[in-house]
Amino acid sequence: MVGTELAELAASGATALVGAVATDLWGQVRDRVGRLLTRGRESRVEAARIELAYAEVLDAEENGLPEVRENVRQDWEQRLLTVLREDPTAVAELRALLDEIAPQGGGQRVDVTVVHNEISADVNGIALQIGRVDTNNVTMRQPGDQTS
């Protein structure tokens, strides 16, 4: 698998994992992710890290802190990417997990899409994004502002 594909799979996995935190699937997902990240080794440290991430995501949702949720997602993405690079058999395991935690209704695979919106003009009005948005970074610029 190419590095880009591994990165996309790790990102999809991390997003799905964070999304599963407040659902009935969490117990199953927690155990499978623990096995995936430890590759069969017993690891109380990894179990504690997963539970800490769980608590951080719940707290972030209760207190309106999307940046904390995003930090957890990024951490899991990096950890998953490391495992995927080190052990090619982990790719199939993560794909199987993602297929299983797909929405119950249609059994469709969860696709993750990153959308980047940029508004640059003398704008006065409402910007509306339709759909579920877990993290939203908005940059508003005045005409003539330089892009950094």
C-alpha positions in Angstrom: 0.0 0.0 0.0 1.2 3.5 -0.8 1.9 5.9 2.0 -1.0 8.2 1.0 -3.4 5.3 1.1 -2.1 4.3 4.6 -2.5 7.9 5.8 -6.1 8.1 4.4 -6.9 4.8 6.1 -5.4 5.9 9.4 -7.4 9.2 9.2 -10.6 7.3 8.4 -9.9 5.0 11.3 -9.2 7.8 13.8 -12.3 9.7 12.7 -14.5 6.7 13.0 -13.0 5.8 16.4 -13.6 9.2 17.9 -17.1 9.1 16.4 -17.8 5.8 18.1 -17.0 7.2 21.6 -20.5 8.2 22.5 -22.3 5.2 20.9 -23.2 1.7 21.9 -20.4 0.4 19.7 -17.7 1.9 22.0 -17.0 -1.3 24.0 -16.5 -3.4 20.9 -14.4 -0.6 19.2 -12.3 -0.1 22.3 -11.3 -3.7 22.5 -10.6 -4.1 18.8 -8.5 -0.9 18.7 -6.6 -2.0 21.7 -5.7 -5.2 20.0 -4.8 -3.4 16.8 -2.6 -0.9 18.5 -0.8 -3.5 20.7 -0.6 -6.2 17.9 -1.5 -8.9 20.4 0.8 -7.9 23.2 -0.7 -7.3 26.6 -0.6 -3.6 27.3 -2.2 -2.0 30.3 -0.6 1.3 29.2 -2.4 1.2 25.9 -5.7 0.3 27.6 -5.2 3.3 29.9 -4.4 5.6 26.9 -7.6 4.5 25.2 -9.7 5.1 28.3 -8.1 8.5 28.7 -8.9 9.4 25.1 -12.5 8.2 25.7 -12.9 10.5 28.7 -11.3 13.4 26.8 -13.7 13.1 23.9 -16.7 12.9 26.2 -15.6 15.9 28.2 -14.9 17.8 25.0 -18.4 17.1 23.7 -20.0 18.1 27.0 -18.1 21.3 27.2 -18.0 22.4 23.6 -14.3 21.9 23.0 -13.9 20.6 19.4 -10.1 21.3 19.5 -9.7 18.6 22.2 -11.7 16.1 20.2 -9.6 16.9 17.2 -6.4 16.5 19.2 -7.5 13.0 20.2 -8.4 12.2 16.6 -5.0 13.3 15.4 -3.2 11.3 18.1 -5.1 8.2 17.1 -4.4 8.9 13.5 -0.7 9.0 14.1 -0.7 5.8 16.3 -2.8 3.9 13.7 -0.5 5.1 10.9 2.5 3.8 12.8 0.9 0.4 13.2 -0.2 0.3 9.6 3.3 1.0 8.4 4.9 -1.6 10.7 2.5 -4.4 10.2 0.7 -4.8 6.8 -1.8 -7.3 8.3 -3.2 -4.4 10.4 -4.6 -2.8 7.2 -7.1 -5.6 6.7 -8.0 -5.5 10.4 -8.7 -1.8 10.4 -10.7 -2.0 7.2 -12.8 -4.8 8.7 -13.4 -2.8 11.8 -14.4 0.2 9.8 -16.8 -1.9 7.8 -18.4 -3.3 11.0 -18.9 0.1 12.6 -20.5 1.5 9.5 -24.0 2.9 10.0 -26.4 0.0 10.8 -29.1 1.1 8.4 -27.6 0.5 5.1 -24.4 -1.3 6.0 -22.5 1.2 3.9 -18.9 1.9 4.5 -18.1 5.1 6.3 -16.3 7.5 4.0 -14.5 10.5 5.4 -14.4 13.7 3.4 -12.4 16.7 4.3 -13.9 19.9 3.1 -12.0 23.2 3.0 -14.1 26.3 2.7 -12.5 29.7 2.2 -14.4 33.0 2.1 -12.4 35.9 0.7 -14.2 39.1 -0.2 -16.1 41.9 1.4 -18.8 39.5 2.6 -21.7 40.3 4.8 -24.0 37.4 5.5 -24.3 33.8 6.7 -22.0 30.9 5.8 -23.8 27.6 6.1 -22.3 24.1 5.9 -24.9 21.3 5.5 -24.2 17.9 7.1 -22.4 16.7 10.2 -19.4 18.8 11.0 -17.2 17.6 13.8 -14.4 20.2 13.4 -14.9 23.5 11.7 -12.0 25.9 11.1 -13.1 29.1 9.5 -10.8 31.8 8.2 -12.3 35.1 7.2 -10.2 37.6 5.3 -10.8 41.1 4.2 -10.0 42.1 0.6 -6.3 42.7 0.2 -5.3 40.5 3.2 -2.3 38.3 2.4 -2.5 34.5 2.7 0.0 33.2 5.2 
